[in-house]
Amino acid sequence: MLVDTILSPIEKAETITYNPYEMKKYPDGTVFVFYCDTGKATLNRLKEYREKFPQHHCVSLKGGRGYWRKNMMLLDENDK
């Protein structure tokens, strides 16, 4: 799951807003990919996220939201 920590969802990608109470309801082993604008803030907080969600896999999106927008946008077949 892409986890939005900056209240700025990524277009054409399924994201959830950072909400520890709701996120703990996800099944054990769920992968949470935390993102911010540049990836630096979520990388710095990764230890905190891993302690808060020990039953889940937590990673930081390298390059943040800006990197995703340029290089990983999902397109519909009609958008070619």
N, C-alpha and C positions, 0 to 999 in steps of 0.2 A: 504494500500500500504506500502510495506517495503521501507524505504527511506535510501539510502546509503549516509552517511555523510563523509566517508573515502575513497571513490573511490575504494572500494573493494567489488564487488557484491558477494552475497551468491549463491553458486552453487545450482542448481535445485530449485530456488525460484525466483519468479518475483520481481524484485527490480527496483526502479527508483533512479537516482542520485539527490541529493539535489539541487534544482533549484527553488528558490522562485517564479520567474516569471511564470514558467511552472506549478508549483504546485497550484498556485491560480486559474488555469483554471479547476481544478477538481471540480466536483459537490459539493455543500454544504453538509456537513455531512460526507464527505469522512474521513476515519480513516487513519492517517499517523502514522506508527510505525518507529521511527527514531532509527538507530543503529550505533554504532561505534565498536571498538574492544572489550571493556569491559562493555559498558553500562554507564560508569560514566560520560563521556563528554556529552552524549545526555541527561542524567538525569539532569545534571547541567544547560543545555541550554533549558530545557523543557518549562520554563516560557517564554523565548524569542520566541520559536516556537509557543506557544499558542497565544501570542500577534500578531505574524506575520500572523497567519492563524486562525482568530477568528471564521470563519464559518466551520471549520473542527475540528475533534477530533485528538489531538496529544498525543502520548504516547511514552515512551522510552522502547526499548527492554531490559529487565533485563538480565544482563550477556553479552549483546552485541553479536557480531558476533560469538565469540567462543562458547557461550552457544548454539546458534542456530545450529551450525555445529555438535555438539555432540548429541543434544537431539531432534531436530526438522527437520532433513533432510527428505525431501520427496523422497521416493524410487519408482522406477518403479516396477511392479509386477515381472519382470525378475530378479531384484536385490536381491530377498529374499535370 
